[in-house]
Amino acid sequence: AEKLLDELGALEHGRLTPVGRTMARLPIDPRLARMLIEADRRAALAEVLIIASGLAVADPRDRPLEKQAGADQA
């Protein structure tokens, strides 16, 4: 987890960066949060919000193994 945050620019020498503090306020995956922060900085937030919202939604075709038979019947 720390490696990912470091790669995203949220950590520097084990401490939160200003970008990391902003990311921490967003209740979404850190990768998506970083995308939104950078999009806002580059004046492309509206476009990236559409992409991020699509990436944040779980795939409805994914089914738990123990419930696949019931899903097939339904």
ZIJO-V316880 format. One record per residue. N is the residue number from 1. RES is the residue in one small letter. SS is DSSP state (H for helix, E for strand, - for the rest). NEAR is the number of other C-alpha atoms within 10 Angstrom. Layout:
[[N	RES	SS	NEAR] [N	RES	SS	NEAR]]
//
This chain:
[[1	a	-	7] [2	e	H	11] [3	k	H	10] [4	l	H	12] [5	l	H	18] [6	d	H	17] [7	e	H	12] [8	l	-	17] [9	g	-	16] [10	a	-	23] [11	l	E	19] [12	e	E	13] [13	h	-	7] [14	g	-	10] [15	r	E	11] [16	l	E	17] [17	t	-	15] [18	p	H	12] [19	v	H	16] [20	g	H	20] [21	r	H	13] [22	t	H	14] [23	m	H	25] [24	a	H	15] [25	r	H	9] [26	l	-	14] [27	p	-	9] [28	i	-	13] [29	d	-	13] [30	p	H	18] [31	r	H	14] [32	l	H	20] [33	a	H	21] [34	r	H	21] [35	m	H	18] [36	l	H	22] [37	i	H	18] [38	e	H	15] [39	a	H	16] [40	d	H	15] [41	r	H	10] [42	r	-	9] [43	a	-	11] [44	a	-	13] [45	l	H	17] [46	a	H	11] [47	e	H	12] [48	v	H	18] [49	l	H	16] [50	i	H	10] [51	i	H	14] [52	a	H	18] [53	s	H	10] [54	g	H	11] [55	l	H	12] [56	a	H	11] [57	v	-	8] [58	a	-	8] [59	d	-	9] [60	p	-	6] [61	r	-	6] [62	d	-	8] [63	r	-	12] [64	p	-	9] [65	l	H	7] [66	e	H	8] [67	k	H	9] [68	q	H	12] [69	a	H	11] [70	g	H	8] [71	a	H	10] [72	d	H	8] [73	q	H	6] [74	a	-	6]]
//
